[in-house]
């Protein structure tokens, strides 16, 4: 039989664990947000976007906006750490997009500016519809389904990398530490969603964690052959 004190202790522990998972997810997400910095240093240094694509940052910005809105108290209560991580992510993506627009050629500059305007317009429409059309219970469902769809669409990138690794049997295009950080971030937010009993958070991040495991397994499976192939030219040169 649980006493009020024991129930209070359980609640306190549960809250501590959920907050710890959320904070860990925020920290690991920050690692991912800063990972494109070397790319943009190169863009600024060369004063050109070269062959880099700005589309991933457009998609990431829209995803951050939708998930940020989902985490706000006006939509969902008790998951403010979802709002914090995505607000930071949105700032990073905006900075990356602005830098890209500054150094892109005229055609790509206009395209990226148009896409940025489109993202801002879509986000404004989502806010307007969710507030004016839906009351709080249904508002969470509306924005929640949008956030899940947005997060799942972001899985196209790891799926592409997984396919590339299997097809080329090479880990050249799959940085280990980036894959590891992605896995742990997804795992942290999966735990956060479970502890908060929010399937809109736990389900997509659970899928992300599974994809992260697949990436890590592939990395270790193909890493030996990649090392051996990279050593072969050196061995040939000494033959």
N, C-alpha and C positions, 0 to 999 in steps of 0.2 A: 504494500500500500504506500502510495507516494504522499509525503507530507508537503505542505505549501513551500517549505524551505527547499525540499529536494526538487520540486517542480521549478522553483525559481532558479535553482542551480543549473538544471537542465536547459532552461531557456537562456540563461546567461552563456553557457557553454556553446549552445547552438548559434547564438548571435555572434559570439567570438569567432567560431569556425567559419561562418558565412562571410563575416567581414574580412577575415584573414584570406579567404579564397578570393574575394573581390579585390583586395589590395594587391595580392600576388598577380592577379590577372592584369591589373592596371600597370604594374611595374613591367611585366613581360610584354605587354602591348606597346609600352614606351620604347622598348628595345626594337620592336618591329617598325615603329613609326620613324625612328632615326636611321634605320638601315638604308634608305635611299640617299642619305646625305652625300656619300662619295660620288654617286652619279651626278648630283646637282652641283657639286664642287667642280666636277669635270665640265659640266655645261657652262658654268659661270667662267671658268678658266679659259675655255675655248670659245666662249661667246657664241655657242651654237648648240642646238639640241641634237645635232647629228642624226643618227638613225633611231634614237630613243623614242618611245611612244608615250604620249601623255594620257592615254585612255585609262590605264590602271589607276591613276590618281583621281580621275573623274569618277570612276566606279567606286573607289574607296571613299571619296568625299560624300557621295550620295548615301552610301552604306552608313557612314558615321553620323550623318544628319538624321537618318531614320531611326537608328538605334539610340542616338542622343535623345530624340523626342520621346521614344518609348520609355527611356529611363527617367524622364522628368515626372515629378509628383503629380502633375496635372493629368498624366496618362496612367502611370503605374506608381504605386506606393512601395517604399521599402527597398528599392533597388537603385539608389542614387549613384552607386559605383559604376553602373552601366552608363549613366549620363556623364560622369566625370571622364571615364576613359575615352568615350566617343567625342567629347568636347575637345580634349587634347588632340585626338586623332584628326578632327575636322580642321583645327588650326594648322597642323602639319601639312595636311593635304592641300589646303588653300595656299600656303606658302609655296609648296612645290609647283602647283598649277600656275601661280603668278610668275614664278621664275621661268617656267617653261614658256609661257606666253611672251615674256620679255625677250627671250633669246631664240624663239622659233622664227622660221621664215614667214613671210606674209600669209601664205595659204594656210599653214598650220596654226599661225597666230589667230586668224579669223575663226578657224574651226574650233580651236580650244576655247576661245572667248565665247563662242556660241554655245558650246557644250556646258561651260560653266554657268552661263545665263540660264540654260535649260535646267540644270541641277537646282539652282536657286529657286526657279519658278516651280518646279515639281515639289520641292520641300515646302514652299509657301502654300501650295495647294493642299498638301497633306495636312499641314497645321490648320488651315482654314476648315477643311472638311471634317477633320477629327474633332474640332471644337464646336463647330456650328451644327453638324449633322448628328454626331454621336454623343450620348450621355456616358458618364464614366465607365460603367461595366462594359458596354459595347465599344467604347473608345479604345480601351486596352486591347480588345480583340482585333479591332481594325488595324491599329498601328502594330500590334504584335505579329499579325500575319504578314504585314508588309516587311517587318524587320527580319522575319524568318526567310521570306522569299529573297530579300536582299542579301542576307548572310549566305544562303545556299548558292546564290548566283556567284558569290565571291569564291566558291570552291572550284570554279572553273580553272583558276590559276594552279592550285596544287594538283588537280587532276591532269592538267596539261603537262606539268613537270613529271608526274608519275608515268604518264604515257611516254614522254620523251626519254626518261631513264630506261624504261623497259625496251623501247625501240632501239636506242643507241647503245644500250648496255654500258652506259657511262654516267658517272655522278658529277660530271664537269659543271652542269647547269643547276645543281641542287646543293647550295651551301649548307653544310651540316649544322652550324650553329643557328642559322636562320630557321631551319626545319625543326630543330630542337626547341627553340623559343616559341615557335608557332604551336607545337604540340603541347608544351606546358601551359601556354596561355589558354588554349582551347580547353585543356583539362581543368585549369583553375576556374574558368567561367562555367564549365559544365558542373563542377562541384557547387559553385555559387548559385547556379540556377536550381540545382537539386535541393540545396539547403533552404533556398527562398521559395521552393515549390512553384517555380515559374518555368513551365515547359517551353515558353518562347525564348528563354535563355539557355536552358539545359539541352534541348534537342539539337539545335544547329551547332552548338559548341561540342556536343557529343559526337556529331558527325565529323566536325573538324578534328577532334582528338583521334578518331579512327583513321582519318586520312593522314594525320601526323604520324601515327604508328606505322602505317604502310610506307610512308616516305623514309622513316628511320630504318625499317627492315630492309628496304631496297638499297639504302645507302650502305649498310653493313654488308649486304649480299654482293653488291657490285664494287665496293671499295677496293677489294683485293685485286680484282682484274684491272681496275683503273690504275692502281699503283704499279702493277706489273707491266702494263702497257706503257706507262710513262717512263719506266726504268729501261725498257727495251732499247730505245734509241741510244741511250748512254752506253749500254752493253755493246751494241753494234759498233759504236765509235771506237771502242777499245779493242775490238776483235782484230 
